Amino acid sequence: MSDGPIVLRRRPLTVQAWRVAEDNLATVADWCGGVVLHSAVPGIAFHADTGDLVHAGVGDWVVKGPFGKFYPTPDNVIFASYESIVSVVSQ
């Protein structure tokens, strides 16, 4: 054992992300196991890794993490937190 703390750096993680748009609601909902919300604020609802039902509106992103869990991320956070390495992933 060491005599004190060590410095660690988090490993880079690769994720997939899909931006929710009015013309892809059904496709993104199908991808993440969610449902389309036809309301005043269109979007999709799906279960996050915590089991909570979450919402991603038009302009938000649905992120699939490295362990296959999905979570919503606002547009203004996505590129502050991630860098693009591949523009489109084939299905």
Protein Blocks (a to p, Z undefined) as FASTA:
>chain_A
ZZbdcdddddddddddddddfklmmmmmmmnopacdddfbgcdddddfkopacdddehia
cdddfkopacdddfklmmmmpccfbfbdcZZ
